[in-house]
Structures are given as C-alpha cells and as structure tokens.
Amino acid sequence: MANRLAQSQSLYLRKHAENPVDWWPWCEEALETARQEDKPIFLSIGYSSCHWCTVMEGEAFSDQKIAQYLNEKFLPIKVDREERPDIDSIYMQALQMLTGQGGWPLNIFLTPDDLTPFVGGTYFPVEPRYGRPGFLEVLQKIRSFYDVEKTKLNNLRSEMLQGLRRSVLLPEAEDLSEEVLQKGLEVSMGVISDRYSQQSFPMIPYATSALHGTRFNFESKYEGGQVCLQRGLHLALGGIYDHVAGGFHRYTVDASWTVPHFEKMLYDNGQIVEYLANLWSAGYQEPAFKRGIMGTVNWLKREMTAPAGFFYAAQDADSFTTADEAEPEEGAFYVWSYKELEKLLTAEELSELSEQFSITSSGNFEGKIVLQRKQTGELSETLENSLSKLFEVRYGAKLFAVETFSPATNNQEAKNNNWPGRIPAVTDTKMIVAWNSLMISGLARAATVFDNSECLELAVNAANFIIENQWVDGRFQRLNYDGQPRIMAQSEDYALFIKTLLDLQQAEISSSNANFWLETAVKLQKEFDEFLWSWEAAGYYNAPTDVNGELILRERSYIDNATPAANGVAVTNLVRLSLLSEELDYLDRAESALQAFSSVMKKSPQACPSLFVALDWYRNQTLVRISASEISCLMKQYFPTAILKVETDLPENAVGLVCQGLICKKPSLTPEELLTHLEESQNRWAI
C-alpha cells in the first residue's frame, strides 16, 4: 500500500511512495502530530539523482522491521532538497556541527517541540557494514536516548540551538580593502589548484572568482591564468565530460578526473558552459572547450529541454542494463567494455582512439572503460566518426538523427519502454528556476562568444517560460511540475534569475528585447527586496517568511557550494542594475550587503568566492557607453566587471565613453583608444 508520498509531484518523494515507512511530507500537520504524540522526528533529505539516496531507499527504507520500528517510535518526514533548499541548508549545517561532515542522504533526528536536531548521519545500511552500524540498531539507541537521557538531551538541544543561532549572527563589519579582495581571489585560485582533493568537483564558483583575478598583476604564489586554464582542461578532457553525447557529470571520484559519479545535473552544466565560454573569451581558445560547450548544448536540446522550452533538472547516475534487473547499475548507460570497442570499431579506429583516450583492456572503472582524453586540440574526423558509432549503440540512431530523446521519468518507464539502444537513466523532469537560470546564463554567454543563434534561442525560450508561468498572485514561484508552478521562490531563484535577465540584456543589447529583459529584472528585484531583504542585518534571507512549515531559524546564505551563494550573486546584480539604471539606491544596498558579510570575507575567504566576485564588481565597476556600430567588437571579449550600454548621444567624434563607477574617463575617439580605456578600467589596482 502506497504511503502519503504517492501523490507528491516530486520524483524523489514518489520514489519512496511504496516504502513500508509511513512517510510524511514536510507540513504543519506532520509537525503537530509529532508534538502531540511526543515522537522524535526522523527527517530524511535527499534528491532524485543521488546514488546513495537511491541505495538507502531500496535497502533500509524497504525493510519491514526497520519500517515498523520507525513508524511506531518516530515521525518520519521526507524532504526533497531541490524543493526546499532552505530546510536542507539548516539541517546540513546542523549535521556538520554534530558529526564534522555532511552529505546526502541527510538523515537527522529532531525534537518534536522545537525541531532541534540532536543526532544525525548520512547513509545507514540495513546490517552493519562499511564501518557503519545497522540502521535498526541506530534507531533503537536513539529512541532509548530520547526516552531515558532527558538531561543530556536537553543540554545537547540547548547547545545545538545556541550554535545554530550564533551561525546567523555575523561579527561586526570589517573594512573591505583591495587587500581583502586580492586575498579572496588568490584563495579561489588555491582552491582549484588541485593541491588537496581526493575527489574532483567542478567548483565553478571558485573558478569564476579565480578567473576574475587573472586580469590583475598582483604578486601571488599561483599563476592564475594557468590554474584557470587547467581547470578548464580537466573539465573538457576528463571523464567528467561525456565525450560521446555531451554534458558533464557531477564530479569524479578520483583526483585524476577519470571516473565520474555519473549523474548529470543541470546546475553543473550551466555553470561549466559559462566558465568555458569565459575562458575562451579571455584568450584561452582551446578547441576542447568549444567542443565541450557545443556537445553540452546538443545534449541539452536532445534530452533536457521540455516541449514548453524550459530545462529538466537532472539525470540519474544509475540505469538498467536489461529490463529484467531489479536494481539499476551505476554508470551503465555511459561505460564500455574493451570487447565492445573491439567489436564496434575497426583495428585502425580502436588504435587511434587508444592513442587519444585512456583505453586499456582491463578498463579504468570496475573492468569497464570511461572515456578520458589524453591530449588537447581538435579531434580528427576518424575519432569523431568512432565516437559517433558509440553514440549510435547507446541511442540506437545516428548522432544527428536523434533530435529529441523522450526521457524515462521513473524506473518502470525505463525498463518497460522499447528503447532502440541502451536503457537510459531516469530524468527528473521538474523545472527549477535557479538551475534553469544557471543554464540560461551559460547559453547567453556562449551565444555571445561564439555568435551562436541556437544557444540564444534556447536561452530566450527558457527565460520566457519562466516569465510567463512562474508568477502566482504576484509572487514568484521556484518550481514547475507539468505546467503547474509550485513553492514560493527562494533567494537563489530570485538572484540567479535576475542575473540571467541581465545576461540576456547584454547578449541582446543591440536588440529591441534588451529593454524587456532589464525591465523584468527591475520588477523581480523589487519583489526580492520586499520579501527577502533583511532590514535589520542587510543581505537576503534564504526564504520568505510565508513559506510552508515553520523553520527553526532564518538563514542568509553566503557560503558557495556546487552552486553560487545567493547573496554573492545578488550583490553583483545590484551593482549591475545601478550601472544600467543609474539608480544609486541599488549601489547603496550592495554596499550594505557587502558590509554585512565583510567579517566572513576577511576571516574565511575560502567560504565565499561569489562574494569576492561581487566585491570586484563593487570596487571595479565599469560602464561602457558605446555606439551601436562598435558594440560587437567588445561583447566577445572578457571584461568581467563591465556593463555595455548603447548610446546615441555620445560626445562629438567619440565612439565610446568608459566610466569607472561615478567617474568617466575622457571620450574615446577611436576603437583602439576605447579598448585601452576599458582595459585600464578593468585592471586598476591601487595596492
């Protein structure tokens, strides 16, 4: 018998609908029931393409004994972190306080009266293994602790509440000097310099901040340009990229960028496309970057674009090799055996593929092969033809014959459909504003840098879908399920979509659409300020006050993770809006927000690269007033803190005017002089 999650629109929640666990969604009724029955809340948070979330659903949450105990002794609540990142953020921070580490699935136990976390963990196996206790034993000990150790529980609860509340109280403001900016940009270079990690994540917020720093000539132990170039090469050449069909996986499980964790997330792909396009515009014109961008655009068109124009959220890591399998297998859709390659390719083709890609008979992932390039440069026609043969095996049709590929939206569809090639991974088809925004921004930048109308069309269609569908009763909505907007937008939705609108305004600056994008950005910024701005402390709260279900506290996120923190993006938007509108209220608000987070920026620069991008914009903002005839020569170049504005009333004989904040340089009389003035403005440094 299905539980309460059966009617949920969330794919992740519906995956748990047949569990014997009596799951509740996060709602007032669930919280009140826990209070009335004095049951500790078992809060489990994950997302649809999370591998270990899927494993735990099929193991512990499907076990009858575990479910019976959980239902009797706890109030189990399931949350999709992609629906409610505000809830996830609070309890992920709590888990890190409790255990020193985090991750998904996020499983945490809360006191029912005040929702305070007191025990937490990630993956729990059914039986003891991997150095972890069995889940039933964990549940029994936690319930015993809750019933018997009331003094310890109350002390722990008090300590946790104090810690969580302290986390939202930031120290007094610090001076944000150019030295602080330099330190922040340099730290970002260090984070992506491959000195530490045993795993390899894109970490694009850090790469973006580091790329900002490459135009300055400050002394550093890092060669910023080389560090940023190397990050691009790892992404475009590594196993994290799907060399057969395009699109980037979430991360690799090794430091050599070889074996990915195979899910493909829209948010990663949008950020990577924008970063690689910016690398290209900054002069690092490696052919693999363009191939990675265009391959990802093709994947996006083929598999991730809804008929209505928006982009789907993610594709799972796991897929079935046959319809008879009970459980999907990680990476099955993407990897190759050496025998398959021998059968599909001629000896000459396999030889050349082995010269350019890391291919051995023993494989590099559980006896199978993940394709990873060894060298930069263009791929030969022979290699592209070989990869096309692999595409045809995977999809059952030739590369450019597959214009659209209808997704499998659950495991049953994946197993029951008559696929012409391999069984694909399940696609989460919901629309998330923040993630769509990241992809639209990437497409807008690629459209500009490569003069690609197809990228721009995809971006415009997705943006128009959001504008036409995501307001309900005058309030912006975060999600869309099958044409139905849901859940009030959170700060990342506002900030990232405003950024998208400004990016589209710049991409279409010579078009009549430019004013529409700017006017919409101004409208949305007004709503953002009204419902999420903190008048007491400055900066933006994660969620409005009238979201469903009470929360233990309101956070103002400034820490970047796989996606940029909302407050860093929001401050950059405010500076850009001030330049375009010449309204100084935006600049005042940007300054207030930077001051609010200044102590964090000074003491923990590794936590907040997007705030340093915002500080760079604030300190080095540049408005270029330019004639329409000169605009195209600047749009494709990398000027990370500049806004272009078409003017018809420039000084006599001038082709442009470069303004640094509130001060304008002398009129530029030639394109060469304009470029010199702009480069000087972008490279000013007073240390």
MOPEQUI-V884528 format. One record per pair of residues at least 24 apart in sequence whose ideal C-beta (glycine too) atoms are under 8 Angstrom apart, sorted by sequence separation. I is the first residue (numbers start at 1). J is the second residue. If there is no record, write none. Layout:
{{I:J} {I:J}}
This chain:
{{185:209} {189:213} {207:231} {248:272} {272:296} {273:297} {338:362} {396:420} {397:421} {542:566} {590:614} {594:618} {616:640} {617:641} {626:650} {660:684} {81:106} {95:120} {184:209} {185:210} {188:213} {207:232} {338:363} {395:420} {396:421} {616:641} {625:650} {630:655} {91:117} {94:120} {95:121} {119:145} {337:363} {395:421} {396:422} {436:462} {498:524} {540:566} {567:593} {629:655} {630:656} {95:122} {185:212} {186:213} {269:296} {356:383} {394:421} {395:422} {497:524} {498:525} {540:567} {591:618} {613:640} {42:70} {118:146} {185:213} {203:231} {341:369} {352:380} {393:421} {394:422} {539:567} {590:618} {627:655} {91:120} {193:222} {392:421} {393:422} {437:466} {626:655} {627:656} {269:299} {335:365} {337:367} {352:382} {353:383} {436:466} {494:524} {498:528} {540:570} {567:597} {626:656} {182:213} {185:216} {189:220} {269:300} {337:368} {338:369} {352:383} {466:497} {494:525} {539:570} {587:618} {625:656} {626:657} {42:74} {44:76} {48:80} {186:218} {190:222} {336:368} {337:369} {624:656} {625:657} {15:48} {40:73} {41:74} {42:75} {44:77} {45:78} {47:80} {109:142} {189:222} {202:235} {335:368} {336:369} {349:382} {353:386} {433:466} {494:527} {495:528} {624:657} {625:658} {12:46} {39:73} {40:74} {41:75} {42:76} {43:77} {44:78} {45:79} {46:80} {47:81} {48:82} {182:216} {186:220} {193:227} {200:234} {331:365} {335:369} {348:382} {352:386} {431:465} {494:528} {624:658} {625:659} {12:47} {39:74} {40:75} {41:76} {42:77} {44:79} {45:80} {46:81} {47:82} {74:109} {118:153} {186:221} {189:224} {192:227} {264:299} {335:370} {336:371} {431:466} {623:658} {624:659} {12:48} {39:75} {41:77} {43:79} {45:81} {182:218} {186:222} {192:228} {194:230} {334:370} {349:385} {350:386} {622:658} {623:659} {642:678} {11:48} {75:112} {109:146} {193:230} {235:272} {331:368} {349:386} {433:470} {463:500} {491:528} {622:659} {10:48} {12:50} {19:57} {37:75} {118:156} {189:227} {200:238} {202:240} {266:304} {463:501} {494:532} {572:610} {622:660} {633:671} {15:54} {118:157} {185:224} {189:228} {192:231} {331:370} {558:597} {575:614} {621:660} {639:678} {642:681} {21:61} {194:234} {200:240} {235:275} {236:276} {349:389} {556:596} {568:608} {571:611} {620:660} {621:661} {634:674} {642:682} {12:53} {16:57} {34:75} {116:157} {235:276} {345:386} {463:504} {491:532} {568:609} {569:610} {572:613} {576:617} {630:671} {634:675} {641:682} {15:57} {19:61} {20:62} {33:75} {45:87} {111:153} {118:160} {528:570} {558:600} {568:610} {572:614} {575:617} {579:621} {633:675} {640:682} {19:62} {20:63} {45:88} {114:157} {117:160} {232:275} {433:476} {565:608} {567:610} {568:611} {571:614} {575:618} {578:621} {639:682} {20:64} {116:160} {231:275} {232:276} {248:292} {345:389} {433:477} {434:478} {460:504} {567:611} {568:612} {571:615} {579:623} {630:674} {634:678} {16:61} {21:66} {22:67} {30:75} {116:161} {266:311} {344:389} {433:478} {459:504} {495:540} {564:609} {565:610} {568:613} {569:614} {572:617} {21:67} {45:91} {111:157} {202:248} {246:292} {266:312} {344:390} {432:478} {433:479} {494:540} {564:610} {565:611} {568:614} {571:617} {575:621} {20:67} {30:77} {45:92} {114:161} {232:279} {266:313} {432:479} {560:607} {571:618} {19:67} {20:68} {22:70} {43:91} {246:294} {247:295} {248:296} {265:313} {266:314} {431:479} {459:507} {476:524} {525:573} {559:607} {560:608} {626:674} {21:70} {22:71} {56:105} {201:250} {202:251} {246:295} {247:296} {265:314} {344:393} {430:479} {431:480} {491:540} {525:574} {558:607} {559:608} {560:609} {21:71} {201:251} {229:279} {236:286} {245:295} {246:296} {264:314} {430:480} {431:481} {491:541} {492:542} {558:608} {560:610} {624:674} {20:71} {24:75} {26:77} {52:103} {53:104} {200:251} {228:279} {237:288} {241:292} {246:297} {263:314} {264:315} {430:481} {456:507} {476:527} {491:542} {538:589} {24:76} {25:77} {26:78} {52:104} {53:105} {199:251} {200:252} {232:284} {236:288} {243:295} {246:298} {247:299} {263:315} {456:508} {475:527} {490:542} {491:543} {521:573} {525:577} {23:76} {24:77} {25:78} {26:79} {52:105} {199:252} {233:286} {236:289} {242:295} {245:298} {246:299} {247:300} {263:316} {340:393} {460:513} {467:520} {474:527} {490:543} {540:593} {558:611} {22:76} {23:77} {24:78} {25:79} {50:104} {199:253} {200:254} {228:282} {232:286} {241:295} {245:299} {246:300} {263:317} {336:390} {463:517} {538:592} {539:593} {624:678} {21:76} {23:78} {50:105} {199:254} {200:255} {229:284} {233:288} {236:291} {262:317} {441:496} {488:543} {522:577} {538:593} {198:254} {199:255} {200:256} {228:284} {236:292} {247:303} {261:317} {262:318} {433:489} {434:490} {437:493} {444:500} {475:531} {488:544} {521:577} {533:589} {622:678} {47:104} {198:255} {200:257} {229:286} {232:289} {235:292} {242:299} {245:302} {247:304} {538:595} {539:596} {26:84} {46:104} {197:255} {434:492} {438:496} {441:499} {445:503} {448:506} {488:546} {538:596} {539:597} {45:104} {46:105} {225:284} {434:493} {437:496} {441:500} {444:503} {448:507} {488:547} {522:581} {537:596} {622:681} {45:105} {46:106} {66:126} {334:394} {433:493} {437:497} {440:500} {444:504} {447:507} {487:547} {529:589} {622:682} {26:87} {44:105} {45:106} {194:255} {333:394} {432:493} {436:497} {487:548} {525:586} {620:681} {16:78} {44:106} {45:107} {98:160} {434:496} {437:499} {441:503} {444:506} {445:507} {518:580} {534:596} {620:682} {43:106} {44:107} {45:108} {63:126} {97:160} {208:271} {433:496} {434:497} {437:500} {440:503} {444:507} {518:581} {580:643} {43:107} {60:124} {204:268} {211:275} {433:497} {440:504} {579:643} {620:684} {13:78} {42:107} {43:108} {60:125} {74:139} {492:557} {580:645} {12:78} {43:109} {59:125} {60:126} {73:139} {94:160} {97:163} {202:268} {205:271} {208:274} {491:557} {579:645} {13:80} {42:109} {43:110} {56:123} {59:126} {69:136} {97:164} {204:271} {208:275} {211:278} {250:317} {496:563} {576:643} {12:80} {41:109} {55:123} {56:124} {204:272} {207:275} {211:279} {214:282} {249:317} {262:330} {496:564} {40:109} {41:110} {66:135} {70:139} {74:143} {202:271} {262:331} {10:80} {12:82} {40:110} {41:111} {52:122} {66:136} {69:139} {73:143} {94:164} {202:272} {204:274} {208:278} {496:566} {499:569} {40:111} {41:112} {52:123} {65:136} {69:140} {93:164} {204:275} {211:282} {260:331} {262:333} {492:563} {495:566} {502:573} {10:82} {40:112} {63:135} {262:334} {494:566} {495:567} {498:570} {5:78} {10:83} {39:112} {63:136} {66:139} {492:565} {496:569} {499:572} {38:112} {41:115} {90:164} {93:167} {260:334} {492:566} {495:569} {499:573} {502:576} {37:112} {60:135} {491:566} {495:570} {498:573} {502:577} {505:580} {490:566} {491:567} {494:570} {35:112} {492:569} {34:112} {35:113} {40:118} {495:573} {502:580} {491:570} {31:112} {328:411} {31:115} {288:373} {328:414} {288:376} {291:379} {287:376} {288:377} {333:422} {244:334} {286:376} {287:377} {325:415} {332:422} {333:423} {286:377} {287:378} {320:411} {332:423} {333:424} {242:334} {315:407} {323:415} {333:425} {323:416} {320:414} {312:407} {319:414} {320:415} {42:139} {328:425} {305:404} {258:358} {302:402} {323:423} {302:403} {321:422} {322:423} {40:142} {301:403} {302:404} {303:405} {321:423} {40:143} {301:404} {302:405} {319:422} {320:423} {303:407} {319:423} {259:364} {319:424} {40:146} {258:364} {259:365} {319:425} {258:365} {318:425} {319:426} {317:425} {315:424} {316:425} {260:370} {315:425} {316:426} {259:370} {315:426} {316:427} {258:370} {315:427} {316:428} {314:427} {315:428} {243:357} {258:372} {314:428} {257:372} {312:427} {313:428} {312:428} {313:429} {312:429} {313:430} {312:430} {313:431} {510:628} {312:431} {313:432} {311:431} {310:431} {510:631} {313:435} {509:631} {510:632} {304:427} {306:429} {303:427} {311:435} {239:364} {306:431} {311:436} {438:563} {310:436} {509:635} {244:371} {243:371} {311:439} {435:563} {507:635} {243:372} {434:563} {506:635} {243:373} {239:370} {239:371} {514:646} {239:372} {238:372} {237:372} {238:373} {509:644} {237:373} {509:645} {510:646} {236:373} {237:374} {506:643} {509:646} {237:375} {506:644} {237:376} {300:439} {233:376} {244:387} {243:387} {244:390} {245:391} {297:443} {244:391} {245:394} {297:446} {244:394} {245:395} {311:462} {309:461} {310:462} {293:446} {301:454} {305:458} {309:462} {297:452} {309:464} {310:465} {309:465} {310:466} {293:450} {297:454} {301:458} {305:462} {308:465} {297:455} {300:458} {290:450} {297:458} {308:469} {263:425} {262:425} {274:438} {281:445} {270:435} {277:442} {266:432} {273:439} {267:434} {270:437} {271:438} {274:441} {278:445} {267:435} {270:438} {274:442} {277:445} {281:449} {266:435} {270:439} {273:442} {277:446} {280:449} {265:435} {266:436} {269:439} {270:440} {272:442} {273:443} {280:450} {310:480} {267:438} {270:441} {271:442} {274:445} {277:448} {278:449} {266:438} {267:439} {270:442} {273:445} {274:446} {277:449} {266:439} {269:442} {270:443} {273:446} {277:450} {308:483} {451:636} {448:635} {449:636} {448:636} {51:261} {51:263} {50:263} {49:263} {49:264} {49:265} {82:313} {54:316} {54:318} {48:313} {49:314} {48:314} {49:315} {51:317} {47:314} {49:316} {51:318} {48:316} {49:317} {58:327} {54:328} {51:330} {271:563} {271:564} {268:562} {267:562} {267:563} {265:562} {250:562} {82:428} {82:430} {82:432} {206:560} {205:560} {281:636} {283:638} {208:564} {281:637} {282:638} {281:638} {205:563} {205:564} {202:562} {204:564} {205:565} {278:638} {201:562} {278:640} {205:568} {170:537} {48:426} {49:428} {48:428} {168:553} {168:554} {168:555} {164:552} {165:553} {167:555} {168:556} {164:553} {161:552} {15:410} {83:478} {14:410} {83:479} {11:409} {11:410} {210:609} {209:609} {212:612} {208:609} {209:610} {212:613} {208:610} {84:487} {206:609} {209:612} {83:487} {86:490} {205:609} {209:613} {212:616} {85:490} {205:610} {208:613} {85:492} {11:426} {191:606} {12:428} {11:428} {184:601} {11:429} {176:594} {180:598} {187:605} {191:609} {11:430} {176:595} {187:606} {10:430} {9:430} {180:601} {184:605} {188:609} {173:595} {176:598} {180:602} {183:605} {187:609} {173:596} {175:598} {215:638} {174:598} {184:608} {188:612} {173:598} {174:599} {176:601} {180:605} {184:609} {215:640} {170:596} {173:599} {176:602} {170:597} {172:599} {174:601} {184:611} {185:612} {211:638} {171:599} {174:602} {184:612} {212:640} {170:599} {211:640} {212:641} {170:600} {181:612} {184:615} {185:616} {171:603} {181:615} {115:550} {180:615} {181:616} {115:551} {116:552} {115:552} {114:552} {181:619} {176:615} {178:619} {176:619} {89:542} {86:542} {85:542} {86:543} {86:547} {90:551} {87:549} {90:552} {93:555} {90:553} {87:551} {86:551} {90:555} {89:555} {217:683} {215:682} {216:683} {218:685} {89:557} {215:683} {217:685} {86:555} {216:685} {218:687} {10:481} {9:481} {9:482} {9:484} {9:486} {182:687} {178:685} {178:686} {179:687} {178:687} {31:549} {31:550} {28:548} {27:548} {28:549} {26:548} {27:549} {28:550} {26:549}}
